[in-house]
Amino acid sequence: LLFCGPPGCGKKMLIKATIRYMKDCVNSEVVVHWVTAASLRSSEGVQSLQGMLQDDHLVVLDFRNMADGNITTELKIFLNSLAHSDRLLAPKGCLVVVAVNRVQALSLETATAEAFEVIYIDLPDL
């Protein structure tokens, strides 16, 4: 899943609701990893991310504060492989959720961005 929308639209709230649903309805023993873009600026960070992709794990990639195009080559390769592989690193019981203010901030190829289930969220009408 890729949640996309401006600051204040509720991406973090929806991610927390997804986590709660996973724990309450799917599997109470689900392991949640909350990863920020800053922790993935090194190749070691991306390698540790690959180790998190296991059964009954929910991995949240929080890129909400990432500047456009400020993505490392290793992370871009990882996201491309995540989007284009059936088996990949992520087993069947693993859910990866990405939160970003603008899809363009990820600097992904169009085909890669389209491979994710993108959910656009607008600001609420008040």
N, C-alpha and C positions, 0 to 999 in steps of 0.2 A: 504494500500500500504506500502511496505517496500523497501526503496531505499538503496542499499548497494554498496559500492565501496570505493576505496582508497581516501585519502585526495586530493582535487584538481580536482576530476573527474566531478563535476557539480551537486552534489546532492542538494545543497542549491538553485542553479539556477532553477532546475526542480521543487523544492517545491514552489519557488516564482512564477513560471509559472503556477503551479497548483492553487495557491491562486488567481492569476490574472484571470485565466479561470473561477474559481468558481464565482468570483465577477462580471466579465463581461458577461459571457454567461449563467450561471445557476441562480444565485440569487445575486443581488447587495447588499443585506442586510446580507450576510453570515458573521458570527462572526468567527474570526481567533484567536486561542489560540496557542502561540508558547511556548512549555514547554521543559526545559532542564533536563537532568538526575540529575543534582545537586538539583533541586527543588523537586525531587521525592524520596529523600533519607529518608523521614519520612512517617509514615502512614497517617499523615494529608495531605501531598502532594498528595498521591495516592487518598485519599478520595476527595480532591478538583478536581482532574483530572476526577473522575467519574461524578462529577457535571457538567463538561464542555461538556459531551456527550449529546447534545440536537439537535433537528432539526435545520438545517441551521447553523451548527457549523462545522468548520474545525479545527481539533486538530493536531498539528504538534509535534511529540515527537522527539526532537533533541538529539540523543544519539551519535553524531559523535565523541565526545571527551571522551567517556566513556571507561575505561579500561576493558579488558576482564574479565568477571565474576563479575564485580563490580555492581551487580544489587541486589536490596533488595528483600526480600521474598514477601513483599506486591506487589511490581511492577511485579514480576514474576507471581504471582497469577492473577493480573489484566490482563496481556498480555495473559496468558493462557485462561482466561474466554473470553477475547475479540476475540481470535482466534477460540474458539470452540462453541460459542453460536450464534444461528441464531438471536434471539431477543436481547439478551444481554442488556447492558446498552446503546449501541449505536443505536439510532433510524434510520429509513430509510434515513433521510436527513442529516446524520452526516458522515463525512469522516475523518478517522484517517490515518495520514501519519507518518511513522517512518523512520528516517534517521540514518544510522549506518555505520561505516567503515567496520566492519566485523560482519556477522550474529552471529558468535560464541561469540561475546561480550555480547549478550543478554542471553547467557546460557539457552536457551529454549530447551525444548524437541523437537526432530525431527518433531513430528506430529504438534506441535504448530508452528514451523517455516514454515512448509509446508502449513499451513492454511492461511498464509498471501500471498498476491500477491507480490512476491519478484521481484524487478527489479534491476539487476546487471548492474553497470555502470563502464566501464573501463576508464582509462586515455585516452585522445584524442591522436591520432597519429599526431606528428608534423613533 
